[in-house]
Amino acid sequence: MNETAELEAPPQNSHQALTIIRMLWNRRWLIACLWLFFSVIAVVVARLLPAVYKAEAVVLVDSQKIPEAYVSPTVQGDAADRLALISQSVMTSSRLLAVIDHFGLYRGQRSSMTQDELLRKMRQDISVSFEKNWTGDRMKAFRLGYQGRNPKIVADVANRLASLYVEENTIARESQAEGTVQFLTRQLQEAKRSLDEQEQKVARFKQEHNGSLPEQENSLLGTLSSTSVELQGVEASIARAQENKLSLEAALAAAESSESAVRASLAREAKGLSGTTSSVPRSVTLGEQLRALRLRYTPDYPEVKAVEEQLAEARREEAEQPAAPALAETSRPIRTSPELLQLRERIASLKAQIEVSKHQISSYEKQRDQLSAQLAETRERVGRLPLVEQEMADLKRNYDESAANYNSLLQKQLAAGMATDMERSQKSERFTIIDPARPPQAPEKPKRLVIALIGSIAGLFLGAAAGLGLEYRKGVLLGEWELPAGTLVLGRVPPIEQVGAEA
């Protein structure tokens, strides 16, 4: 070339595709030979494989002939679950060995296989598939198949297995129905004994707790209510009497203070001090004030403590004064006055009223104690009612449960007897062979066409892999697309084939 041109590099995937195509084209005869070789081998192998035939018998799950509203079956559960249990019974070693011996199965393999291996192969050759109705909620039939090399023997074995399933289902249903009747009979006898024991317990309990049964609850609650109301009235009367007593004691304290003041005044008059302006002693005033405070507050109240300290100080000061005048004063007779007599009468009256209040409070307290004891006794009796009621309820519940259990078992026993008669007369759900197995016309396997196609495709891939491997080992440049990007191509030389050279 006179001019140099810079080639644009094609995409990487184009490089690989063109390279692979060139490699395959260079080794096309080798790939074709290997493809043809492996295809022939696959066809030969497919033709040499032994034919395996499979026959299936269709077994119908026939529903119960008598409506369940009249007779309920004792055999419940899904047919698929029951079929699984029947399969375990049919697929036992003894039954399968009997089928193998009867039809002469696996004669060519008995010398090289143990008994367990024969049984395992027999179970692998047996197939069970379910068929459900169009709603898909319940199994209506199932297919029982067997595969082998002899079409007639395969059909006979499938029919034999189907008949075993039918017989086992009939025997199992009858046995389960009879076992249910026997079980219910034993349970009914136990329930009758339990019911008699519960009746005796209820009668004995009523005799032992006669007079304290739950039926007396209303009368006890009425007594409790009336006693509570009466007790509240007595407590209110005690409170009023206490208030009256406190008021009388306050009045008595005031009267005694007045009496002390009057006597002090008369004493001063007797000493000739009536004309002077002297006041009542400070201790007397503080004592009256202290008594008034104690009626209103507790001894720990701060004001009460302060007055007590002042009273003690006043008495201490009065005691320190000269005692002669006091002796003279006490030695002189104090005259009485109408005011003093009136105060003394009032004090005596108040003391009498206080005594009456104390007696009244004592009487109310005794009445309150009696009512409290009566109320406590009534409450205790009411408190025991739930225990008696609970025991009675437990006995009654046990009796009701025993009676309900007995009646239920009695009904179930009658229903189970009818269901057993239905099973014996073949009116219940049963298995029926509706389509016996027939000798198959074509083998089930192997799929010769599929094997041949798979072998041919595998040969094609192996040939392509061999061609690509040989080309890679040569390490030659197959085209300008394999050059790095930006490489200038100065010229092209056509391929030169040498005479006698290997392709």
Secondary structure in CASP SS format (residue, H / E / C, confidence):
PFRMAT SS
TARGET T0000
AUTHOR 0000-0000-0000
METHOD secondary structure of the structure
MODEL  1
M C 1.00
N C 1.00
E C 1.00
T C 1.00
A E 1.00
E E 1.00
L C 1.00
E C 1.00
A C 1.00
P C 1.00
P C 1.00
Q H 1.00
N H 1.00
S H 1.00
H H 1.00
Q H 1.00
A H 1.00
L H 1.00
T H 1.00
I H 1.00
I H 1.00
R H 1.00
M H 1.00
L H 1.00
W H 1.00
N H 1.00
R C 1.00
R H 1.00
W H 1.00
L H 1.00
I H 1.00
A H 1.00
C H 1.00
L H 1.00
W H 1.00
L H 1.00
F H 1.00
F H 1.00
S H 1.00
V H 1.00
I H 1.00
A H 1.00
V H 1.00
V H 1.00
V H 1.00
A H 1.00
R H 1.00
L H 1.00
L C 1.00
P C 1.00
A C 1.00
V E 1.00
Y E 1.00
K E 1.00
A E 1.00
E E 1.00
A E 1.00
V E 1.00
V E 1.00
L E 1.00
V E 1.00
D E 1.00
S C 1.00
Q C 1.00
K C 1.00
I C 1.00
P C 1.00
E C 1.00
A C 1.00
Y C 1.00
V C 1.00
S C 1.00
P C 1.00
T C 1.00
V C 1.00
Q C 1.00
G C 1.00
D C 1.00
A H 1.00
A H 1.00
D H 1.00
R H 1.00
L H 1.00
A H 1.00
L H 1.00
I H 1.00
S H 1.00
Q H 1.00
S H 1.00
V H 1.00
M C 1.00
T C 1.00
S H 1.00
S H 1.00
R H 1.00
L H 1.00
L H 1.00
A H 1.00
V H 1.00
I H 1.00
D H 1.00
H H 1.00
F H 1.00
G C 1.00
L C 1.00
Y C 1.00
R C 1.00
G C 1.00
Q C 1.00
R C 1.00
S C 1.00
S C 1.00
M C 1.00
T C 1.00
Q H 1.00
D H 1.00
E H 1.00
L H 1.00
L H 1.00
R H 1.00
K H 1.00
M H 1.00
R H 1.00
Q H 1.00
D H 1.00
I E 1.00
S E 1.00
V E 1.00
S E 1.00
F E 1.00
E E 1.00
K E 1.00
N C 1.00
W C 1.00
T C 1.00
G C 1.00
D C 1.00
R C 1.00
M E 1.00
K E 1.00
A E 1.00
F E 1.00
R E 1.00
L E 1.00
G E 1.00
Y E 1.00
Q E 1.00
G E 1.00
R C 1.00
N C 1.00
P H 1.00
K H 1.00
I H 1.00
V H 1.00
A H 1.00
D H 1.00
V H 1.00
A H 1.00
N H 1.00
R H 1.00
L H 1.00
A H 1.00
S H 1.00
L H 1.00
Y H 1.00
V H 1.00
E H 1.00
E H 1.00
N H 1.00
T H 1.00
I H 1.00
A H 1.00
R H 1.00
E H 1.00
S H 1.00
Q H 1.00
A H 1.00
E H 1.00
G H 1.00
T H 1.00
V H 1.00
Q H 1.00
F H 1.00
L H 1.00
T H 1.00
R H 1.00
Q H 1.00
L H 1.00
Q H 1.00
E H 1.00
A H 1.00
K H 1.00
R H 1.00
S H 1.00
L H 1.00
D H 1.00
E H 1.00
Q H 1.00
E H 1.00
Q H 1.00
K H 1.00
V H 1.00
A H 1.00
R H 1.00
F H 1.00
K H 1.00
Q H 1.00
E H 1.00
H C 1.00
N C 1.00
G C 1.00
S C 1.00
L C 1.00
P H 1.00
E H 1.00
Q H 1.00
E H 1.00
N H 1.00
S H 1.00
L H 1.00
L H 1.00
G H 1.00
T H 1.00
L H 1.00
S H 1.00
S H 1.00
T H 1.00
S H 1.00
V H 1.00
E H 1.00
L H 1.00
Q H 1.00
G H 1.00
V H 1.00
E H 1.00
A H 1.00
S H 1.00
I H 1.00
A H 1.00
R H 1.00
A H 1.00
Q H 1.00
E H 1.00
N H 1.00
K H 1.00
L H 1.00
S H 1.00
L H 1.00
E H 1.00
A H 1.00
A H 1.00
L H 1.00
A H 1.00
A H 1.00
A H 1.00
E H 1.00
S H 1.00
S H 1.00
E H 1.00
S H 1.00
A H 1.00
V H 1.00
R H 1.00
A H 1.00
S H 1.00
L H 1.00
A H 1.00
R H 1.00
E H 1.00
A H 1.00
K C 1.00
G C 1.00
L C 1.00
S C 1.00
G C 1.00
T C 1.00
T C 1.00
S C 1.00
S C 1.00
V C 1.00
P C 1.00
R H 1.00
S H 1.00
V H 1.00
T H 1.00
L H 1.00
G H 1.00
E H 1.00
Q H 1.00
L H 1.00
R H 1.00
A H 1.00
L H 1.00
R H 1.00
L H 1.00
R H 1.00
Y C 1.00
T C 1.00
P C 1.00
D C 1.00
Y C 1.00
P H 1.00
E H 1.00
V H 1.00
K H 1.00
A H 1.00
V H 1.00
E H 1.00
E H 1.00
Q H 1.00
L H 1.00
A H 1.00
E H 1.00
A H 1.00
R H 1.00
R H 1.00
E H 1.00
E H 1.00
A H 1.00
E H 1.00
Q C 1.00
P C 1.00
A C 1.00
A H 1.00
P H 1.00
A H 1.00
L H 1.00
A H 1.00
E H 1.00
T H 1.00
S H 1.00
R C 1.00
P C 1.00
I C 1.00
R C 1.00
T C 1.00
S C 1.00
P H 1.00
E H 1.00
L H 1.00
L H 1.00
Q H 1.00
L H 1.00
R H 1.00
E H 1.00
R H 1.00
I H 1.00
A H 1.00
S H 1.00
L H 1.00
K H 1.00
A H 1.00
Q H 1.00
I H 1.00
E H 1.00
V H 1.00
S H 1.00
K H 1.00
H H 1.00
Q H 1.00
I H 1.00
S H 1.00
S H 1.00
Y H 1.00
E H 1.00
K H 1.00
Q H 1.00
R H 1.00
D H 1.00
Q H 1.00
L H 1.00
S H 1.00
A H 1.00
Q H 1.00
L H 1.00
A H 1.00
E H 1.00
T H 1.00
R H 1.00
E H 1.00
R H 1.00
V H 1.00
G H 1.00
R H 1.00
L H 1.00
P H 1.00
L H 1.00
V H 1.00
E H 1.00
Q H 1.00
E H 1.00
M H 1.00
A H 1.00
D H 1.00
L H 1.00
K H 1.00
R H 1.00
N H 1.00
Y H 1.00
D H 1.00
E H 1.00
S H 1.00
A H 1.00
A H 1.00
N H 1.00
Y H 1.00
N H 1.00
S H 1.00
L H 1.00
L H 1.00
Q H 1.00
K H 1.00
Q H 1.00
L H 1.00
A H 1.00
A H 1.00
G H 1.00
M H 1.00
A H 1.00
T H 1.00
D H 1.00
M H 1.00
E H 1.00
R H 1.00
S C 1.00
Q C 1.00
K C 1.00
S C 1.00
E C 1.00
R E 1.00
F E 1.00
T E 1.00
I E 1.00
I E 1.00
D E 1.00
P C 1.00
A C 1.00
R C 1.00
P C 1.00
P C 1.00
Q C 1.00
A C 1.00
P C 1.00
E C 1.00
K E 1.00
P C 1.00
K C 1.00
R H 1.00
L H 1.00
V H 1.00
I H 1.00
A H 1.00
L H 1.00
I H 1.00
G H 1.00
S H 1.00
I H 1.00
A H 1.00
G H 1.00
L H 1.00
F H 1.00
L H 1.00
G H 1.00
A H 1.00
A H 1.00
A H 1.00
G H 1.00
L H 1.00
G H 1.00
L H 1.00
E H 1.00
Y H 1.00
R H 1.00
K H 1.00
G C 1.00
V C 1.00
L C 1.00
L C 1.00
G C 1.00
E H 1.00
W H 1.00
E H 1.00
L C 1.00
P C 1.00
A C 1.00
G C 1.00
T C 1.00
L E 1.00
V E 1.00
L C 1.00
G C 1.00
R C 1.00
V C 1.00
P C 1.00
P C 1.00
I C 1.00
E C 1.00
Q C 1.00
V C 1.00
G C 1.00
A C 1.00
E C 1.00
A C 1.00
END
